[in-house]
Amino acid sequence: MPRVKPLNERLLSRHYPTFIGAVGECVLAGDPGDSALATALPSVTKDRQVMIAATLGDMRGDAGTEALRKAMDSPGASRDLRCASVLALAKRCGASASADFAQALASSDFVVKRYALRCLAGAGDDRAWAPVLKRLNHLVGQPRENSYDLTDVAIALGYLARHVVAAGSSRSITLVTWIRAHWGQLTKGERQWLGDHWPGCVPTGGEPASVAPPDAESIRQTVRGPLFDAPAFEHDEVSLGD
């Protein structure tokens, strides 16, 4: 009977079925699996780094969290790895990774910024309110499709709206005033989304200081969607090899 190689060794195997089988074992192993994936992450090929980072989003443990942060900061990290890492941190750490989301929002890569924005809106605390408002001012002037899919503008508005705190707060007045001033620059889908989730903010919604805050949790859940909820690793992918 052939000897089964140690899990850490199989994660570094060039044989793809062996690698993917080892990843599946890690998912089922709990903390030891989290540690094994964290150790392997810097040592595998770029495509496998992305798979490991995404898989770590569905796991828990100090080792994986630290490995994801190191991956984000690595000078040689690919765009896909940075995006997978920030999303994984959002899934596994929630608001406690808000500093990581804010750091990613400051990236020079617009795709990383997009993931950071989604993570802030779906999981982040309010620390990036001012940078997201600045980002929104940039995004609203960019061309976008008139669809009912969530745009980056809607996601930014969702994050900001989640953290207005109370009617009459400086944030609430600032955001309601911004929305009304830019109403004509919003797409039909963005206006509809705002009307559905925060009806008081629309131009006919009354004095800005009197507008009640939206249901922050409803917005958070809408923004998260399948990107947050779907598992990154499907167990039926597992095929044990050599």
N, C-alpha and C positions, 0 to 999 in steps of 0.2 A: 504494500500500500504506500503510495507516494507521500512524502512528508509535506504537510501544509506549512507554507512559509508564514512567518510572523506578519501580523497586520501591517505594521509600519513598513515592512519590506514590500508587501503587495501593493501598498499605495504608491510606491515608487516604480512599480513594474512598467516596462514599456508595452506590455501586452494589455490592450484596452479592456477586454473582459475581466482580466484579473484586477485591474485598477478599479473598475466600476463595481465589481463585486465587493472589494474592500471598502469602498465608500458606503455601500449599502450596509455592510456590517457595522461601520462606524455610527451610522444613523440609529441603529438598533441598540448600540452599546452604551449610550448615555455619556457620562463624563469621560470615560476612557476613550470613546470614539471621538469626542470633541477635541481632546488632547492630541490624538493621533492625526486628525485632519489639520489641526493647527501646526503641528510639527512638519507635516508634509507640504503645506501650502507654499512656502518659498522655494521648494526644491523640484516642483513638477513643471511641465510645459505650460505655456501661457493659457491655452484653452482649458487645461485641467485646473489651473489656478482659479479660473472663473467658476468652474463647476464646484470646486471645493468651497470657495467663498459663498456661493449661492446656497450650498447645502448647509453651511454653518448658520445661515439665517434661521433654519428650522430647529436648531439645537441650542443648548445652554451650557455655560461654563466659562470660567475666567480665561482659560487658554485660548479658546476660539475668539473671544472678544478682543483680546490683545493682538492676536494674529491678524484679525481684520483691520485693526487700526494701523498696524505696521504695513500691511499691504497697501492701504490707502496712501500712506506717506512715502512708500518706496519710490525712488526716482525713476525706476524702470517699469513701474506699474502701467499696464495697458489701460486704455479707456474702459474697456469692458470689466476689468478687474476692479477699478475704482468704483464703477457704478454698482457692480455686484456686491462690493464690500459695504458701501454706504447703505444699500437696501437691506443687506443682511443684518447690519447693526440696528437698523430701525425695527426689523422683525424680532430680533432677540433681546434688544435692550430698551426699546421704546424711548420715552422722553429722556432717559438718562444718557442717551447718545446724542443729545441735541447739540452739544459742542462740535461733534463730528459732522453733523448735518450742516451747521453754520460754516465750518471749515470748507466743506465740499462746495457750498454755495459760492465761496470766494474763488473757486477754481477758474482758470482761464478757459477750460473746456466747457462748451455750452451744453454738451450732453450730460456731463457730470453735474453741472448746475441744475439741469432738469431733474435728475434723480434726487439731488439734494432738496430741491423745492418740494417734490412729492413726499419725501421723507419728513420734512418739516411739517407739511400740512397733515400728514397721516399719523405722525407720532411725536412731533417736536414740541418743546415748550416755547415760551414767548421771546426768548433771547434774540431771535433774528428778525424781530418785527421791523425795525428800521431798514436793515439790508434787503428784506423782501419787498418792502414798499419801494425802495430804490430800484430793485429788479423789475417790479411791476411797471414802473414808469418807462423802463426800456422795452419791456415786452409788448406793451399796449400799442407801440408804434410800429411793431413788426407785422408783416402780412401773415394771415392765418386763414385756414379753411373755415367756412361758415357751416360747421357741423355741430351736432349735439354731443360729440365726444368732449371730454374734459380737456380744455386747452391749458397751457401753462399760465395764461392769464387767469382763468377760473381757479386753478389750483393755488396761485398766489393770493387771490382774493379770499379763497377758502381759509388759507392759513391766517391771513390778517384778521378775517372776521371771527375766527375761533378765539382770538385773543383780544377782542375789544373790551372785554370784562363787563362793562355796564353801560346802560343808556347815559348819555351826557359825558362819558369819559373823553379825555382828549383824543384817545385812539379812535373811539367810535365816531366822534365828530369829524376827525381828519379823514377817516375812511369813507364815511357816508358822503362827505363833501367831494372827495376824489371821485367816487363812483358816479355821482351826478354830473360832475364836470366833464367826465370822460364817457358818458353814456353813449354818445354818438360814435365813439371809436370801438365800442364793444360789439362783438358779433351777435347775431340773433340768438345763437345757442348760449353765449355767455350771459346775455340779458335774461334769457329764460331761466338759466341756472340760478342766478341771483334772485329772480322773482320767486322761484320755488323754495329756496333755502333761507332767504333773508328779505321778505317782501317789504319790510319797512325802509330798506335802503334805496329803493327805486325813486325816480324823480317825483312821483306823486305820493311819497310816503310820509310827508309831514316834516316838521322842523328837525334838522339833524340832531339837535340836543335831546329830542324826545324819542328817537328811534330805539326800540328795544333791541338788545343783542340777539343774534340768531341762536339756534340750538347747536352748540359747538360740537357735541358728540355726533349729531346727525351729519354734519359737514365732514367730520373726521372719518366716519365710516364710508361716506360716499367717495371721498378721495382715495381711501385705501384700496378698496376693490380687490380684484383677483391678484393684482401685483403683490399685495401683502399676504393674501389669504391662501393662495395656491401653494402647495409644497413644491420646493425646488427640485427635489429628488423623488422620482417615482420608483417604488420598490420593484415593479415588474421589469425595470431596466436591468436588474441584477442578473449577471451570468458569470458564474464562477469559472475561473480559468486556472491555468497551470499552477 
